[in-house]
Amino acid sequence: RHISSYSGAAVDQTYFALRLAIAGIIAPKGQPYPLLLDDPFAQYDDERLIKAMQFLTTYKDSQIILATCQKRGSDIGNSFYRL
C-alpha cells in the first residue's frame, strides 16, 4: 500500500519505531541512552498514546525528555513518569 493510504498517526507511529530502532543500533551496547522526543505523539488518539507511553516505560534506565504542546500528553504522561 502507498503511505498516503494510512492515517497520520499510523505514519507517525512507523517513523517513531524507525527512530527508536536506529537509536538502538547506534547506542553503546548494554548502556542506557537518553531519548529526546519532540511531540512524537501529536496525532495519536488516547488509546494509541497510552500504549506508546507504556512502551516507553521499557526504557527503564534511560532518561526520556518528552516535549509536548498537548495537555493530554502531559496528563497521561504523569501517570507513567516521574516528572
N, C-alpha and C positions, 0 to 999 in steps of 0.2 A: 504494500500500500504506500501511497505517497504521503509524506509527512503532513501535508495540508488536510488530510482526512481525519487527523487526530485533534483532540481538544488542546488548547493552550496548556492546560495543566498536565496532560499526558506528555506533551513535548518537553515541558519544564522538568518533569519527573525523569525523563530519559536523559536529559542533559545533566541533571543533578547526579544521577547514578554514574554517568560517564566521568564527571569531575571527581567524584569520590574514588572511582576505580583508578584514575590517573594518579591521584594523591597517594593512594595505597601502593602504587608501583614505584613512585619516585621517593617516597619517605624511607628513612632508615628502617631496616627490618627489626621488628621487635621493640621499637621505640614509639611512644605516643607522639603525635604531631598536632599542631594547632589547626583548627578549621575556622576560617573567616568566611561567613556566609552573609551575603548582602541580599536580603529579601528573596531567597530562592523559592519560597512557597506562596508567593503573592496570588497566584491563580488557583491554588488548591482549594477544594471545598473542605469543610470542617473535618470530615472523616479522613480524607487523604492527609490533611495537616496533622491530625493526631497520630496517624500511623508513621508519618515522617519524623515527628518528634520522638515517638517511641523508638524508632530505628536509630536515631542519633544517640540514644542512651547506651547503645552498644560500644560507643567510643568512650568508655569509662575513664581512661587515663588521659584523654586528650582535652585540651582546652578548646571550647567551642564559643566563638563570638558570633552571635546571630543578630544582625541588624534587621529591623522590620519597621515598616511605616503603618502597619495594621495593628490595631488594639487587640484583635482576636488572637494574633500571633503571640503577643506578649502574655495575654491571659492564659492561653493554652500552654505556653512555654513555662509559665510559673509553676504548673503542676508537675513538670518533669525536671526542671533545672534549678539549681541554686543560683540566684541572681545577686 
